[in-house]
């Protein structure tokens, strides 16, 4: 979630681009983390099936890398730990990049999904909201992203954009614009997920049920989740993914 790019604003993009560079202060360090792969190295890919190791692929932005977290990584690392506990030998391929918008994920990350992927999470959209990406362009890119991810044969799990209105890094004058865009873009995510027949985790509504979301759920940069926020995201994802793992 770098929340800058030509995402999140004309004027929303500039102000938020500074803040929303999603701690671009940490950008250099994060760039090294983005696209990391953890697991079995370059060993031959096992055939698909219940006996093959689970391969989790994360498509996303800076939240997929864990910007803002102090301990335990972001939601991807936390979710992977749960997967690995349930499925020893599981592998993680994290393709997330700082500043990635949906079109970036479609063009740069999706082509790198390994053939043996078994679960793919898609966590993008915040940078589109915060930049100058128009709703139709976002919807077309997102639709194409999840549809093509589905064609890999992996189980695909999409995530709605969380409620950014509680993020104190967004200047008050811009919050109404951001809130409106989040709602519109989330409707497009829900429609795309329904058409593609993939799982959907609604972080927007789930987060609204937590009274503390407006305080300790955001990191000091005021834009990225905190450790508590990432733990909440991972828990919400795991709640939907665990039953889908079946007898794995």
C-alpha positions in Angstrom: 0.0 0.0 0.0 2.3 2.8 -0.8 -0.6 5.1 -1.3 1.0 7.5 -3.6 1.7 6.9 -7.2 -0.9 8.4 -9.5 -3.2 7.0 -6.9 -5.2 8.6 -4.2 -5.6 12.2 -5.4 -5.0 15.1 -7.5 -4.6 17.1 -4.4 -5.3 14.0 -2.4 -2.5 12.5 -4.2 0.0 15.2 -3.4 -0.7 15.5 0.3 -1.2 11.9 0.8 1.6 11.1 -1.5 4.0 12.6 1.0 2.4 10.8 3.9 1.2 8.1 1.8 4.4 7.3 0.4 3.5 4.9 3.0 6.5 5.6 5.0 8.5 6.0 1.9 11.1 6.8 4.4 11.3 3.1 4.7 10.9 2.7 1.0 14.5 1.8 0.4 14.6 -0.9 2.9 11.2 -2.2 1.8 12.2 -2.3 -1.8 14.6 -5.0 -0.8 11.9 -7.0 1.0 9.4 -6.8 -1.8 9.2 -9.8 -4.1 10.9 -12.0 -1.6 10.5 -15.8 -1.6 10.6 -18.0 1.4 10.6 -21.7 1.6 12.2 -24.6 -0.3 14.7 -22.6 -2.4 14.9 -23.7 -6.0 13.9 -27.3 -5.5 11.7 -28.8 -8.3 8.1 -27.9 -8.1 5.9 -30.7 -6.8 2.8 -31.7 -8.6 -0.5 -30.2 -7.5 -2.6 -32.3 -5.2 -3.3 -32.9 -1.5 0.1 -34.4 -1.1 2.0 -31.5 -2.5 3.3 -28.7 -0.2 1.1 -25.6 0.0 2.5 -22.7 -1.9 1.2 -19.3 -0.8 1.6 -16.4 -3.2 1.0 -12.8 -2.1 0.1 -10.1 -4.6 0.0 -6.7 -3.1 1.4 -3.3 -2.1 3.5 -2.1 0.9 1.1 -3.7 3.4 2.0 -7.0 1.9 5.6 -6.3 2.9 4.6 -5.1 6.3 5.5 -1.4 6.3 4.5 0.0 9.7 5.0 -3.2 11.6 7.6 -3.4 14.4 7.4 -7.1 15.2 6.4 -10.1 13.2 6.1 -8.6 9.7 2.9 -7.6 8.0 -0.2 -9.6 7.3 1.5 -11.8 4.7 4.2 -13.1 7.1 1.6 -13.6 9.9 -0.8 -15.4 7.6 2.0 -17.6 6.3 3.0 -18.6 9.9 -0.6 -19.9 10.3 -0.4 -21.8 7.0 2.9 -23.3 7.9 1.6 -24.5 11.2 -1.3 -26.2 9.5 0.7 -27.4 6.5 4.4 -28.2 7.3 6.6 -27.6 4.2 4.4 -24.7 3.0 6.2 -22.1 0.9 5.8 -18.4 0.6 6.3 -16.3 -2.5 5.7 -12.7 -1.7 5.5 -10.6 -4.8 4.2 -7.5 -3.0 5.8 -4.1 -3.9 5.9 -0.7 -2.2 3.7 1.7 -4.1 2.0 -1.0 -6.2 -1.4 -0.1 -7.7 -3.7 -2.6 -9.3 -2.3 -2.1 -12.8 1.2 -2.7 -11.4 0.1 -6.0 -9.8 -1.5 -7.1 -13.0 1.5 -6.2 -15.2 4.4 -6.9 -13.0 3.4 -9.4 -10.2 0.9 -11.7 -11.8 3.3 -12.9 -14.5 5.6 -14.0 -11.7 3.1 -16.3 -10.0 4.7 -19.8 -9.9 2.9 -22.6 -11.7 2.6 -24.6 -8.4 0.8 -21.8 -6.5 -2.0 -23.2 -4.4 -3.3 -20.0 -2.7 -3.0 -16.4 -3.9 -4.1 -13.4 -1.9 -4.7 -10.1 -3.6 -4.2 -7.0 -1.5 -4.2 -4.0 -3.7 -6.4 -0.9 -4.3 -5.4 1.6 -1.6 -2.8 3.2 -3.9 -5.4 3.5 -6.6 -7.8 5.2 -4.2 -5.1 7.6 -2.9 -3.9 8.5 -6.4 -5.4 9.7 -9.6 -6.6 6.4 -10.9 -10.2 6.7 -12.1 -12.8 4.2 -11.0 -13.3 2.6 -14.4 -9.6 2.1 -14.9 -9.2 0.5 -11.5 -12.3 -1.7 -12.0 -11.0 -3.0 -15.4 -7.5 -3.7 -14.0 -8.9 -5.4 -10.9 -11.3 -7.5 -12.9 -8.5 -8.7 -15.1 -6.1 -9.3 -12.2 -8.4 -11.6 -10.3 -9.8 -13.4 -13.4 -6.3 -14.2 -14.6 -5.2 -15.2 -11.1 -8.1 -17.6 -11.0 -7.0 -19.1 -14.3 -3.8 -20.4 -12.6 -5.8 -23.0 -10.8 -4.9 -21.7 -7.4 -7.5 -20.6 -4.7 -7.7 -16.8 -4.9 -8.6 -14.7 -1.9 -9.3 -11.0 -2.5 -9.4 -8.3 0.2 -11.5 -5.1 0.3 -9.7 -1.8 1.0 -9.8 -1.1 4.7 -11.5 2.0 6.1 -8.9 4.7 5.5 -11.0 7.3 7.1 -9.6 6.3 10.5 -6.0 6.8 9.3 -4.7 9.9 11.0 -2.1 10.3 8.3 -4.8 11.5 5.9 -5.4 15.3 6.3 -9.0 16.0 7.5 -9.9 18.0 4.4 -9.2 15.0 2.2 -11.0 12.4 4.3 -14.4 12.8 2.7 -12.9 12.3 -0.8 -10.9 9.3 0.3 -13.9 7.7 2.1 -16.1 8.1 -1.0 -13.4 6.6 -3.2 -12.9 3.6 -0.9 -16.6 2.8 -0.9 -16.8 3.0 -4.7 -13.7 1.0 -5.3 -14.7 -1.7 -2.7 -18.0 -2.1 -4.6 -16.0 -2.9 -7.7 -13.8 -5.4 -5.8 -16.9 -7.1 -4.5 -18.4 -7.3 -8.0 -15.1 -8.6 -9.5 -14.8 -11.3 -6.8 -18.4 -12.4 -7.3 -17.9 -12.7 -11.1 -14.7 -14.6 -10.8 -16.0 -16.9 -8.0 -13.2 -16.2 -5.6 -13.1 -15.8 -1.8 -13.5 -12.3 -0.5 -12.4 -11.0 2.9 -14.1 -7.8 3.7 -11.5 -5.8 5.7 -13.6 -2.6 5.4 -16.6 -3.9 7.3 -14.7 -6.2 9.6 -12.5 -3.3 10.7 -15.5 -1.2 11.4 -16.6 -3.6 14.1 -13.4 -2.9 16.1 -13.7 0.2 18.3 -9.9 0.4 18.5 -9.4 0.6 14.8 -9.1 4.4 14.9 -6.3 4.3 17.4 -3.8 1.5 17.8 -4.6 -0.2 14.5 -2.4 2.3 12.6 1.3 2.6 12.8 3.1 6.0 13.6 3.1 7.0 10.0 -0.7 7.2 10.2 -1.2 5.2 7.0 0.0 1.7 7.4 -1.4 -0.8 9.9 0.4 -1.4 13.2 1.3 -4.8 14.5 -2.2 -5.0 15.9 -3.7 -4.0 12.6 -1.7 -6.6 10.6 -2.6 -9.3 13.2 -6.2 -8.4 12.7 -5.9 -8.6 8.9 -4.1 -12.0 9.1 -6.8 -13.3 11.5 -9.6 -12.2 9.1 -7.9 -13.8 6.2 -7.1 -17.0 8.1 -10.8 -17.3 9.2 -11.8 -17.5 5.5 -8.8 -19.5 4.3 -8.5 -22.2 6.9 -11.7 -24.0 5.9 -10.6 -23.9 2.3 -7.5 -25.8 3.1 -9.6 -28.9 3.6 -7.6 -31.9 4.7 -4.3 -30.4 3.6 
